[in-house]
Amino acid sequence: MLNADIDLIEPLGADTLVYGRLDSQGTRIAARLHASAAARAGRLPLRYRPADAHYFDAASGKRLS
């Protein structure tokens, strides 16, 4: 379980993308939610499957394996 501070919501029809921060160091997160999920700015608890997560290097933007 993650608690993200959501600051941007992007409705895309069947899905909604939410963007925010995980901690005071500014770790950014993007999550895809089903359109029926109640997305709003502020604290949002998120559950995820680690096998489905993608990680990126902050400096280069390249995906980490």
PQR file of N, CA, C, O and H, with PARSE charges and radii, in Angstrom:
ATOM      1  N   MET A   1       0.842  -1.177   0.000 -0.4000 1.5000
ATOM      2  CA  MET A   1       0.000   0.000   0.000 -0.0000 2.0000
ATOM      3  C   MET A   1       0.885   1.237   0.000  0.5500 1.7000
ATOM      4  O   MET A   1       1.834   1.342   0.777 -0.5500 1.4000
ATOM      5  N   LEU A   2       0.561   2.155  -0.871 -0.4000 1.5000
ATOM      6  CA  LEU A   2       1.266   3.436  -0.953 -0.0000 2.0000
ATOM      7  C   LEU A   2       0.271   4.551  -0.672  0.5500 1.7000
ATOM      8  O   LEU A   2      -0.914   4.420  -0.979 -0.5500 1.4000
ATOM      9  H   LEU A   2      -0.210   2.069  -1.502  0.4000 1.0000
ATOM     10  N   ASN A   3       0.739   5.630  -0.097 -0.4000 1.5000
ATOM     11  CA  ASN A   3      -0.077   6.827   0.063 -0.0000 2.0000
ATOM     12  C   ASN A   3       0.576   7.928  -0.747  0.5500 1.7000
ATOM     13  O   ASN A   3       1.675   8.379  -0.427 -0.5500 1.4000
ATOM     14  H   ASN A   3       1.702   5.736   0.153  0.4000 1.0000
ATOM     15  N   ALA A   4      -0.101   8.358  -1.793 -0.4000 1.5000
ATOM     16  CA  ALA A   4       0.438   9.380  -2.678 -0.0000 2.0000
ATOM     17  C   ALA A   4      -0.311  10.693  -2.464  0.5500 1.7000
ATOM     18  O   ALA A   4      -1.509  10.700  -2.182 -0.5500 1.4000
ATOM     19  H   ALA A   4      -0.994   7.991  -2.053  0.4000 1.0000
ATOM     20  N   ASP A   5       0.405  11.788  -2.602 -0.4000 1.5000
ATOM     21  CA  ASP A   5      -0.193  13.118  -2.562 -0.0000 2.0000
ATOM     22  C   ASP A   5      -0.410  13.531  -4.020  0.5500 1.7000
ATOM     23  O   ASP A   5       0.517  14.009  -4.673 -0.5500 1.4000
ATOM     24  H   ASP A   5       1.379  11.782  -2.831  0.4000 1.0000
ATOM     25  N   ILE A   6      -1.615  13.352  -4.523 -0.4000 1.5000
ATOM     26  CA  ILE A   6      -1.942  13.557  -5.932 -0.0000 2.0000
ATOM     27  C   ILE A   6      -2.062  15.044  -6.234  0.5500 1.7000
ATOM     28  O   ILE A   6      -2.749  15.781  -5.526 -0.5500 1.4000
ATOM     29  H   ILE A   6      -2.368  12.964  -3.992  0.4000 1.0000
ATOM     30  N   ASP A   7      -1.377  15.480  -7.307 -0.4000 1.5000
ATOM     31  CA  ASP A   7      -1.435  16.891  -7.699 -0.0000 2.0000
ATOM     32  C   ASP A   7      -1.889  17.102  -9.141  0.5500 1.7000
ATOM     33  O   ASP A   7      -2.062  18.244  -9.567 -0.5500 1.4000
ATOM     34  H   ASP A   7      -0.819  14.881  -7.882  0.4000 1.0000
ATOM     35  N   LEU A   8      -2.086  16.015  -9.904 -0.4000 1.5000
ATOM     36  CA  LEU A   8      -2.547  16.142 -11.289 -0.0000 2.0000
ATOM     37  C   LEU A   8      -3.397  14.928 -11.639  0.5500 1.7000
ATOM     38  O   LEU A   8      -3.009  13.793 -11.365 -0.5500 1.4000
ATOM     39  H   LEU A   8      -1.945  15.088  -9.558  0.4000 1.0000
ATOM     40  N   ILE A   9      -4.543  15.167 -12.240 -0.4000 1.5000
ATOM     41  CA  ILE A   9      -5.460  14.100 -12.647 -0.0000 2.0000
ATOM     42  C   ILE A   9      -5.725  14.265 -14.135  0.5500 1.7000
ATOM     43  O   ILE A   9      -6.058  15.355 -14.599 -0.5500 1.4000
ATOM     44  H   ILE A   9      -4.857  16.089 -12.463  0.4000 1.0000
ATOM     45  N   GLU A  10      -5.575  13.167 -14.883 -0.4000 1.5000
ATOM     46  CA  GLU A  10      -5.749  13.200 -16.329 -0.0000 2.0000
ATOM     47  C   GLU A  10      -6.779  12.145 -16.747  0.5500 1.7000
ATOM     48  O   GLU A  10      -6.420  10.983 -16.941 -0.5500 1.4000
ATOM     49  H   GLU A  10      -5.304  12.281 -14.505  0.4000 1.0000
ATOM     50  N   PRO A  11      -8.058  12.532 -16.889 -0.5600 1.5000
ATOM     51  CA  PRO A  11      -9.077  11.579 -17.330  0.2800 2.0000
ATOM     52  C   PRO A  11      -8.866  11.224 -18.805  0.5500 1.7000
ATOM     53  O   PRO A  11      -8.683  12.113 -19.636 -0.5500 1.4000
ATOM     54  N   LEU A  12      -8.889   9.935 -19.129 -0.4000 1.5000
ATOM     55  CA  LEU A  12      -8.628   9.489 -20.498 -0.0000 2.0000
ATOM     56  C   LEU A  12      -9.734   8.575 -21.028  0.5500 1.7000
ATOM     57  O   LEU A  12      -9.472   7.737 -21.891 -0.5500 1.4000
ATOM     58  H   LEU A  12      -9.037   9.212 -18.454  0.4000 1.0000
ATOM     59  N   GLY A  13     -10.919   8.717 -20.547 -0.4000 1.5000
ATOM     60  CA  GLY A  13     -12.011   7.855 -20.991 -0.0000 2.0000
ATOM     61  C   GLY A  13     -12.129   6.642 -20.091  0.5500 1.7000
ATOM     62  O   GLY A  13     -12.641   6.745 -18.976 -0.5500 1.4000
ATOM     63  H   GLY A  13     -11.131   9.398 -19.847  0.4000 1.0000
ATOM     64  N   ALA A  14     -11.657   5.481 -20.566 -0.4000 1.5000
ATOM     65  CA  ALA A  14     -11.764   4.241 -19.793 -0.0000 2.0000
ATOM     66  C   ALA A  14     -10.818   4.214 -18.595  0.5500 1.7000
ATOM     67  O   ALA A  14     -11.043   3.451 -17.655 -0.5500 1.4000
ATOM     68  H   ALA A  14     -11.242   5.398 -21.472  0.4000 1.0000
ATOM     69  N   ASP A  15      -9.779   5.020 -18.608 -0.4000 1.5000
ATOM     70  CA  ASP A  15      -8.793   5.078 -17.529 -0.0000 2.0000
ATOM     71  C   ASP A  15      -8.602   6.523 -17.083  0.5500 1.7000
ATOM     72  O   ASP A  15      -8.971   7.464 -17.785 -0.5500 1.4000
ATOM     73  H   ASP A  15      -9.596   5.640 -19.371  0.4000 1.0000
ATOM     74  N   THR A  16      -8.025   6.671 -15.911 -0.4000 1.5000
ATOM     75  CA  THR A  16      -7.616   7.974 -15.403 -0.0000 2.0000
ATOM     76  C   THR A  16      -6.176   7.844 -14.937  0.5500 1.7000
ATOM     77  O   THR A  16      -5.846   6.925 -14.188 -0.5500 1.4000
ATOM     78  H   THR A  16      -7.725   5.906 -15.341  0.4000 1.0000
ATOM     79  N   LEU A  17      -5.318   8.756 -15.374 -0.4000 1.5000
ATOM     80  CA  LEU A  17      -3.942   8.785 -14.879 -0.0000 2.0000
ATOM     81  C   LEU A  17      -3.871   9.813 -13.770  0.5500 1.7000
ATOM     82  O   LEU A  17      -4.377  10.927 -13.903 -0.5500 1.4000
ATOM     83  H   LEU A  17      -5.586   9.503 -15.983  0.4000 1.0000
ATOM     84  N   VAL A  18      -3.233   9.424 -12.664 -0.4000 1.5000
ATOM     85  CA  VAL A  18      -3.008  10.354 -11.560 -0.0000 2.0000
ATOM     86  C   VAL A  18      -1.512  10.454 -11.322  0.5500 1.7000
ATOM     87  O   VAL A  18      -0.781   9.470 -11.442 -0.5500 1.4000
ATOM     88  H   VAL A  18      -2.822   8.519 -12.555  0.4000 1.0000
ATOM     89  N   TYR A  19      -1.071  11.647 -10.988 -0.4000 1.5000
ATOM     90  CA  TYR A  19       0.348  11.922 -10.761 -0.0000 2.0000
ATOM     91  C   TYR A  19       0.489  12.599  -9.407  0.5500 1.7000
ATOM     92  O   TYR A  19      -0.349  13.409  -9.013 -0.5500 1.4000
ATOM     93  H   TYR A  19      -1.664  12.446 -10.891  0.4000 1.0000
ATOM     94  N   GLY A  20       1.555  12.258  -8.702 -0.4000 1.5000
ATOM     95  CA  GLY A  20       1.772  12.878  -7.412 -0.0000 2.0000
ATOM     96  C   GLY A  20       3.119  12.519  -6.820  0.5500 1.7000
ATOM     97  O   GLY A  20       4.023  12.057  -7.515 -0.5500 1.4000
ATOM     98  H   GLY A  20       2.236  11.600  -9.021  0.4000 1.0000
ATOM     99  N   ARG A  21       3.231  12.742  -5.528 -0.4000 1.5000
ATOM    100  CA  ARG A  21       4.478  12.503  -4.787 -0.0000 2.0000
ATOM    101  C   ARG A  21       4.234  11.481  -3.684  0.5500 1.7000
ATOM    102  O   ARG A  21       3.160  11.415  -3.087 -0.5500 1.4000
ATOM    103  H   ARG A  21       2.496  13.118  -4.963  0.4000 1.0000
ATOM    104  N   LEU A  22       5.283  10.679  -3.434 -0.4000 1.5000
ATOM    105  CA  LEU A  22       5.188   9.667  -2.387 -0.0000 2.0000
ATOM    106  C   LEU A  22       5.768  10.112  -1.057  0.5500 1.7000
ATOM    107  O   LEU A  22       5.346   9.628  -0.007 -0.5500 1.4000
ATOM    108  H   LEU A  22       6.156  10.732  -3.919  0.4000 1.0000
ATOM    109  N   ASP A  23       6.721  11.019  -1.084 -0.4000 1.5000
ATOM    110  CA  ASP A  23       7.402  11.375   0.155 -0.0000 2.0000
ATOM    111  C   ASP A  23       7.918  12.800   0.090  0.5500 1.7000
ATOM    112  O   ASP A  23       7.784  13.476  -0.931 -0.5500 1.4000
ATOM    113  H   ASP A  23       7.064  11.412  -1.937  0.4000 1.0000
ATOM    114  N   SER A  24       8.513  13.254   1.191 -0.4000 1.5000
ATOM    115  CA  SER A  24       9.017  14.622   1.268 -0.0000 2.0000
ATOM    116  C   SER A  24      10.221  14.860   0.363  0.5500 1.7000
ATOM    117  O   SER A  24      10.571  16.011   0.100 -0.5500 1.4000
ATOM    118  H   SER A  24       8.622  12.705   2.020  0.4000 1.0000
ATOM    119  N   GLN A  25      10.861  13.797  -0.117 -0.4000 1.5000
ATOM    120  CA  GLN A  25      12.000  13.945  -1.028 -0.0000 2.0000
ATOM    121  C   GLN A  25      11.544  14.188  -2.460  0.5500 1.7000
ATOM    122  O   GLN A  25      12.366  14.464  -3.333 -0.5500 1.4000
ATOM    123  H   GLN A  25      10.577  12.862   0.097  0.4000 1.0000
ATOM    124  N   GLY A  26      10.257  14.088  -2.706 -0.4000 1.5000
ATOM    125  CA  GLY A  26       9.726  14.400  -4.019 -0.0000 2.0000
ATOM    126  C   GLY A  26       9.665  13.241  -4.987  0.5500 1.7000
ATOM    127  O   GLY A  26       9.572  13.462  -6.195 -0.5500 1.4000
ATOM    128  H   GLY A  26       9.589  13.863  -1.996  0.4000 1.0000
ATOM    129  N   THR A  27       9.713  12.006  -4.498 -0.4000 1.5000
ATOM    130  CA  THR A  27       9.602  10.850  -5.380 -0.0000 2.0000
ATOM    131  C   THR A  27       8.276  10.920  -6.120  0.5500 1.7000
ATOM    132  O   THR A  27       7.213  10.897  -5.500 -0.5500 1.4000
ATOM    133  H   THR A  27       9.787  11.826  -3.517  0.4000 1.0000
ATOM    134  N   ARG A  28       8.336  11.006  -7.455 -0.4000 1.5000
ATOM    135  CA  ARG A  28       7.134  11.135  -8.277 -0.0000 2.0000
ATOM    136  C   ARG A  28       6.552   9.768  -8.594  0.5500 1.7000
ATOM    137  O   ARG A  28       7.268   8.773  -8.707 -0.5500 1.4000
ATOM    138  H   ARG A  28       9.200  11.025  -7.958  0.4000 1.0000
ATOM    139  N   ILE A  29       5.236   9.748  -8.732 -0.4000 1.5000
ATOM    140  CA  ILE A  29       4.538   8.524  -9.084 -0.0000 2.0000
ATOM    141  C   ILE A  29       3.465   8.865 -10.112  0.5500 1.7000
ATOM    142  O   ILE A  29       2.867   9.940 -10.082 -0.5500 1.4000
ATOM    143  H   ILE A  29       4.655  10.556  -8.640  0.4000 1.0000
ATOM    144  N   ALA A  30       3.242   7.932 -11.011 -0.4000 1.5000
ATOM    145  CA  ALA A  30       2.112   7.999 -11.941 -0.0000 2.0000
ATOM    146  C   ALA A  30       1.373   6.683 -11.802  0.5500 1.7000
ATOM    147  O   ALA A  30       1.991   5.619 -11.760 -0.5500 1.4000
ATOM    148  H   ALA A  30       3.728   7.059 -11.036  0.4000 1.0000
ATOM    149  N   ALA A  31       0.058   6.749 -11.731 -0.4000 1.5000
ATOM    150  CA  ALA A  31      -0.738   5.534 -11.582 -0.0000 2.0000
ATOM    151  C   ALA A  31      -1.930   5.595 -12.533  0.5500 1.7000
ATOM    152  O   ALA A  31      -2.520   6.653 -12.751 -0.5500 1.4000
ATOM    153  H   ALA A  31      -0.445   7.613 -11.765  0.4000 1.0000
ATOM    154  N   ARG A  32      -2.268   4.440 -13.090 -0.4000 1.5000
ATOM    155  CA  ARG A  32      -3.437   4.334 -13.965 -0.0000 2.0000
ATOM    156  C   ARG A  32      -4.575   3.729 -13.159  0.5500 1.7000
ATOM    157  O   ARG A  32      -4.441   2.642 -12.598 -0.5500 1.4000
ATOM    158  H   ARG A  32      -1.789   3.580 -12.913  0.4000 1.0000
ATOM    159  N   LEU A  33      -5.682   4.430 -13.106 -0.4000 1.5000
ATOM    160  CA  LEU A  33      -6.861   3.978 -12.387 -0.0000 2.0000
ATOM    161  C   LEU A  33      -7.992   3.733 -13.379  0.5500 1.7000
ATOM    162  O   LEU A  33      -8.030   4.343 -14.448 -0.5500 1.4000
ATOM    163  H   LEU A  33      -5.791   5.313 -13.562  0.4000 1.0000
ATOM    164  N   HIS A  34      -8.898   2.852 -13.029 -0.4000 1.5000
ATOM    165  CA  HIS A  34     -10.106   2.675 -13.829 -0.0000 2.0000
ATOM    166  C   HIS A  34     -10.920   3.960 -13.724  0.5500 1.7000
ATOM    167  O   HIS A  34     -10.918   4.611 -12.679 -0.5500 1.4000
ATOM    168  H   HIS A  34      -8.867   2.357 -12.161  0.4000 1.0000
ATOM    169  N   ALA A  35     -11.611   4.328 -14.788 -0.4000 1.5000
ATOM    170  CA  ALA A  35     -12.377   5.573 -14.809 -0.0000 2.0000
ATOM    171  C   ALA A  35     -13.423   5.639 -13.700  0.5500 1.7000
ATOM    172  O   ALA A  35     -13.809   6.735 -13.294 -0.5500 1.4000
ATOM    173  H   ALA A  35     -11.613   3.799 -15.637  0.4000 1.0000
ATOM    174  N   SER A  36     -13.888   4.502 -13.203 -0.4000 1.5000
ATOM    175  CA  SER A  36     -14.895   4.501 -12.140 -0.0000 2.0000
ATOM    176  C   SER A  36     -14.302   4.845 -10.766  0.5500 1.7000
ATOM    177  O   SER A  36     -15.051   5.110  -9.825 -0.5500 1.4000
ATOM    178  H   SER A  36     -13.575   3.612 -13.533  0.4000 1.0000
ATOM    179  N   ALA A  37     -12.978   4.843 -10.639 -0.4000 1.5000
ATOM    180  CA  ALA A  37     -12.331   5.189  -9.364 -0.0000 2.0000
ATOM    181  C   ALA A  37     -12.512   6.686  -9.100  0.5500 1.7000
ATOM    182  O   ALA A  37     -12.439   7.503 -10.018 -0.5500 1.4000
ATOM    183  H   ALA A  37     -12.370   4.627 -11.403  0.4000 1.0000
ATOM    184  N   ALA A  38     -12.745   7.025  -7.860 -0.4000 1.5000
ATOM    185  CA  ALA A  38     -12.929   8.425  -7.480 -0.0000 2.0000
ATOM    186  C   ALA A  38     -11.572   9.084  -7.294  0.5500 1.7000
ATOM    187  O   ALA A  38     -11.015   9.069  -6.196 -0.5500 1.4000
ATOM    188  H   ALA A  38     -12.805   6.362  -7.114  0.4000 1.0000
ATOM    189  N   ALA A  39     -11.038   9.662  -8.367 -0.4000 1.5000
ATOM    190  CA  ALA A  39      -9.734  10.324  -8.300 -0.0000 2.0000
ATOM    191  C   ALA A  39      -9.930  11.796  -7.963  0.5500 1.7000
ATOM    192  O   ALA A  39     -10.776  12.471  -8.550 -0.5500 1.4000
ATOM    193  H   ALA A  39     -11.490   9.673  -9.259  0.4000 1.0000
ATOM    194  N   ARG A  40      -9.136  12.286  -7.005 -0.4000 1.5000
ATOM    195  CA  ARG A  40      -9.188  13.698  -6.638 -0.0000 2.0000
ATOM    196  C   ARG A  40      -7.819  14.107  -6.111  0.5500 1.7000
ATOM    197  O   ARG A  40      -7.025  13.262  -5.697 -0.5500 1.4000
ATOM    198  H   ARG A  40      -8.449  11.738  -6.528  0.4000 1.0000
ATOM    199  N   ALA A  41      -7.555  15.385  -6.130 -0.4000 1.5000
ATOM    200  CA  ALA A  41      -6.289  15.891  -5.606 -0.0000 2.0000
ATOM    201  C   ALA A  41      -6.235  15.650  -4.106  0.5500 1.7000
ATOM    202  O   ALA A  41      -7.264  15.653  -3.430 -0.5500 1.4000
ATOM    203  H   ALA A  41      -8.200  16.071  -6.466  0.4000 1.0000
ATOM    204  N   GLY A  42      -5.026  15.442  -3.588 -0.4000 1.5000
ATOM    205  CA  GLY A  42      -4.835  15.186  -2.161 -0.0000 2.0000
ATOM    206  C   GLY A  42      -4.326  13.774  -1.937  0.5500 1.7000
ATOM    207  O   GLY A  42      -3.852  13.122  -2.867 -0.5500 1.4000
ATOM    208  H   GLY A  42      -4.190  15.440  -4.137  0.4000 1.0000
ATOM    209  N   ARG A  43      -4.425  13.305  -0.703 -0.4000 1.5000
ATOM    210  CA  ARG A  43      -3.928  11.973  -0.342 -0.0000 2.0000
ATOM    211  C   ARG A  43      -4.790  10.889  -0.966  0.5500 1.7000
ATOM    212  O   ARG A  43      -6.018  10.920  -0.883 -0.5500 1.4000
ATOM    213  H   ARG A  43      -4.810  13.835   0.053  0.4000 1.0000
ATOM    214  N   LEU A  44      -4.117   9.928  -1.594 -0.4000 1.5000
ATOM    215  CA  LEU A  44      -4.821   8.819  -2.233 -0.0000 2.0000
ATOM    216  C   LEU A  44      -4.089   7.527  -1.905  0.5500 1.7000
ATOM    217  O   LEU A  44      -2.933   7.369  -2.297 -0.5500 1.4000
ATOM    218  H   LEU A  44      -3.120   9.903  -1.661  0.4000 1.0000
ATOM    219  N   PRO A  45      -4.726   6.592  -1.194 -0.5600 1.5000
ATOM    220  CA  PRO A  45      -4.093   5.305  -0.933  0.2800 2.0000
ATOM    221  C   PRO A  45      -4.141   4.450  -2.207  0.5500 1.7000
ATOM    222  O   PRO A  45      -5.180   4.356  -2.861 -0.5500 1.4000
ATOM    223  N   LEU A  46      -3.028   3.842  -2.544 -0.4000 1.5000
ATOM    224  CA  LEU A  46      -2.921   3.017  -3.743 -0.0000 2.0000
ATOM    225  C   LEU A  46      -2.364   1.650  -3.382  0.5500 1.7000
ATOM    226  O   LEU A  46      -1.422   1.542  -2.597 -0.5500 1.4000
ATOM    227  H   LEU A  46      -2.184   3.918  -2.013  0.4000 1.0000
ATOM    228  N   ARG A  47      -2.948   0.611  -3.955 -0.4000 1.5000
ATOM    229  CA  ARG A  47      -2.388  -0.732  -3.866 -0.0000 2.0000
ATOM    230  C   ARG A  47      -1.857  -1.075  -5.243  0.5500 1.7000
ATOM    231  O   ARG A  47      -2.422  -0.664  -6.257 -0.5500 1.4000
ATOM    232  H   ARG A  47      -3.714   0.699  -4.592  0.4000 1.0000
ATOM    233  N   TYR A  48      -0.767  -1.830  -5.275 -0.4000 1.5000
ATOM    234  CA  TYR A  48      -0.200  -2.210  -6.561 -0.0000 2.0000
ATOM    235  C   TYR A  48       0.489  -3.555  -6.458  0.5500 1.7000
ATOM    236  O   TYR A  48       0.839  -4.010  -5.369 -0.5500 1.4000
ATOM    237  H   TYR A  48      -0.309  -2.163  -4.452  0.4000 1.0000
ATOM    238  N   ARG A  49       0.678  -4.183  -7.604 -0.4000 1.5000
ATOM    239  CA  ARG A  49       1.441  -5.426  -7.676 -0.0000 2.0000
ATOM    240  C   ARG A  49       2.867  -5.049  -8.085  0.5500 1.7000
ATOM    241  O   ARG A  49       3.063  -4.520  -9.179 -0.5500 1.4000
ATOM    242  H   ARG A  49       0.394  -3.814  -8.488  0.4000 1.0000
ATOM    243  N   PRO A  50       3.862  -5.308  -7.238 -0.5600 1.5000
ATOM    244  CA  PRO A  50       5.233  -4.948  -7.575  0.2800 2.0000
ATOM    245  C   PRO A  50       5.683  -5.479  -8.937  0.5500 1.7000
ATOM    246  O   PRO A  50       6.488  -4.837  -9.610 -0.5500 1.4000
ATOM    247  N   ALA A  51       5.178  -6.634  -9.349 -0.4000 1.5000
ATOM    248  CA  ALA A  51       5.571  -7.186 -10.652 -0.0000 2.0000
ATOM    249  C   ALA A  51       5.081  -6.316 -11.805  0.5500 1.7000
ATOM    250  O   ALA A  51       5.623  -6.396 -12.907 -0.5500 1.4000
ATOM    251  H   ALA A  51       4.524  -7.156  -8.802  0.4000 1.0000
ATOM    252  N   ASP A  52       4.072  -5.492 -11.570 -0.4000 1.5000
ATOM    253  CA  ASP A  52       3.526  -4.630 -12.621 -0.0000 2.0000
ATOM    254  C   ASP A  52       4.098  -3.216 -12.597  0.5500 1.7000
ATOM    255  O   ASP A  52       3.741  -2.395 -13.441 -0.5500 1.4000
ATOM    256  H   ASP A  52       3.632  -5.427 -10.675  0.4000 1.0000
ATOM    257  N   ALA A  53       4.975  -2.922 -11.650 -0.4000 1.5000
ATOM    258  CA  ALA A  53       5.533  -1.575 -11.513 -0.0000 2.0000
ATOM    259  C   ALA A  53       6.694  -1.364 -12.488  0.5500 1.7000
ATOM    260  O   ALA A  53       7.388  -2.309 -12.862 -0.5500 1.4000
ATOM    261  H   ALA A  53       5.266  -3.590 -10.965  0.4000 1.0000
ATOM    262  N   HIS A  54       6.887  -0.118 -12.886 -0.4000 1.5000
ATOM    263  CA  HIS A  54       8.002   0.276 -13.747 -0.0000 2.0000
ATOM    264  C   HIS A  54       8.752   1.378 -13.023  0.5500 1.7000
ATOM    265  O   HIS A  54       8.136   2.291 -12.474 -0.5500 1.4000
ATOM    266  H   HIS A  54       6.323   0.649 -12.582  0.4000 1.0000
ATOM    267  N   TYR A  55      10.067   1.303 -13.017 -0.4000 1.5000
ATOM    268  CA  TYR A  55      10.906   2.271 -12.323 -0.0000 2.0000
ATOM    269  C   TYR A  55      11.814   2.955 -13.325  0.5500 1.7000
ATOM    270  O   TYR A  55      12.294   2.331 -14.271 -0.5500 1.4000
ATOM    271  H   TYR A  55      10.568   0.561 -13.464  0.4000 1.0000
ATOM    272  N   PHE A  56      12.051   4.276 -13.106 -0.4000 1.5000
ATOM    273  CA  PHE A  56      12.851   5.064 -14.028 -0.0000 2.0000
ATOM    274  C   PHE A  56      13.919   5.830 -13.280  0.5500 1.7000
ATOM    275  O   PHE A  56      13.713   6.238 -12.137 -0.5500 1.4000
ATOM    276  H   PHE A  56      11.661   4.782 -12.337  0.4000 1.0000
ATOM    277  N   ASP A  57      15.061   6.030 -13.918 -0.4000 1.5000
ATOM    278  CA  ASP A  57      16.137   6.829 -13.368 -0.0000 2.0000
ATOM    279  C   ASP A  57      15.752   8.297 -13.474  0.5500 1.7000
ATOM    280  O   ASP A  57      15.382   8.761 -14.552 -0.5500 1.4000
ATOM    281  H   ASP A  57      15.229   5.699 -14.847  0.4000 1.0000
ATOM    282  N   ALA A  58      15.834   9.029 -12.380 -0.4000 1.5000
ATOM    283  CA  ALA A  58      15.427  10.438 -12.372 -0.0000 2.0000
ATOM    284  C   ALA A  58      16.301  11.297 -13.254  0.5500 1.7000
ATOM    285  O   ALA A  58      15.807  12.232 -13.884 -0.5500 1.4000
ATOM    286  H   ALA A  58      16.135   8.652 -11.504  0.4000 1.0000
ATOM    287  N   ALA A  59      17.590  11.005 -13.317 -0.4000 1.5000
ATOM    288  CA  ALA A  59      18.516  11.842 -14.095 -0.0000 2.0000
ATOM    289  C   ALA A  59      18.385  11.606 -15.591  0.5500 1.7000
ATOM    290  O   ALA A  59      18.339  12.561 -16.367 -0.5500 1.4000
ATOM    291  H   ALA A  59      17.991  10.246 -12.805  0.4000 1.0000
ATOM    292  N   SER A  60      18.323  10.351 -16.004 -0.4000 1.5000
ATOM    293  CA  SER A  60      18.315  10.039 -17.439 -0.0000 2.0000
ATOM    294  C   SER A  60      16.919   9.814 -18.015  0.5500 1.7000
ATOM    295  O   SER A  60      16.701   9.957 -19.218 -0.5500 1.4000
ATOM    296  H   SER A  60      18.359   9.575 -15.374  0.4000 1.0000
ATOM    297  N   GLY A  61      15.980   9.462 -17.142 -0.4000 1.5000
ATOM    298  CA  GLY A  61      14.634   9.138 -17.613 -0.0000 2.0000
ATOM    299  C   GLY A  61      14.519   7.726 -18.171  0.5500 1.7000
ATOM    300  O   GLY A  61      13.446   7.322 -18.617 -0.5500 1.4000
ATOM    301  H   GLY A  61      16.157   9.346 -16.165  0.4000 1.0000
ATOM    302  N   LYS A  62      15.615   6.973 -18.149 -0.4000 1.5000
ATOM    303  CA  LYS A  62      15.605   5.610 -18.681 -0.0000 2.0000
ATOM    304  C   LYS A  62      14.970   4.655 -17.685  0.5500 1.7000
ATOM    305  O   LYS A  62      15.076   4.821 -16.470 -0.5500 1.4000
ATOM    306  H   LYS A  62      16.487   7.301 -17.786  0.4000 1.0000
ATOM    307  N   ARG A  63      14.301   3.641 -18.245 -0.4000 1.5000
ATOM    308  CA  ARG A  63      13.670   2.634 -17.410 -0.0000 2.0000
ATOM    309  C   ARG A  63      14.729   1.747 -16.772  0.5500 1.7000
ATOM    310  O   ARG A  63      15.692   1.346 -17.425 -0.5500 1.4000
ATOM    311  H   ARG A  63      14.215   3.506 -19.233  0.4000 1.0000
ATOM    312  N   LEU A  64      14.543   1.443 -15.485 -0.4000 1.5000
ATOM    313  CA  LEU A  64      15.438   0.561 -14.759 -0.0000 2.0000
ATOM    314  C   LEU A  64      14.921  -0.865 -14.849  0.5500 1.7000
ATOM    315  O   LEU A  64      13.712  -1.089 -14.793 -0.5500 1.4000
ATOM    316  H   LEU A  64      13.761   1.768 -14.954  0.4000 1.0000
ATOM    317  N   SER A  65      15.810  -1.820 -14.986 -0.4000 1.5000
ATOM    318  CA  SER A  65      15.400  -3.224 -15.078 -0.0000 2.0000
ATOM    319  C   SER A  65      15.242  -3.840 -13.712  0.5500 1.7000
ATOM    320  O   SER A  65      14.901  -5.018 -13.603 -0.5500 1.4000
ATOM    321  H   SER A  65      16.793  -1.638 -15.031  0.4000 1.0000
TER
END
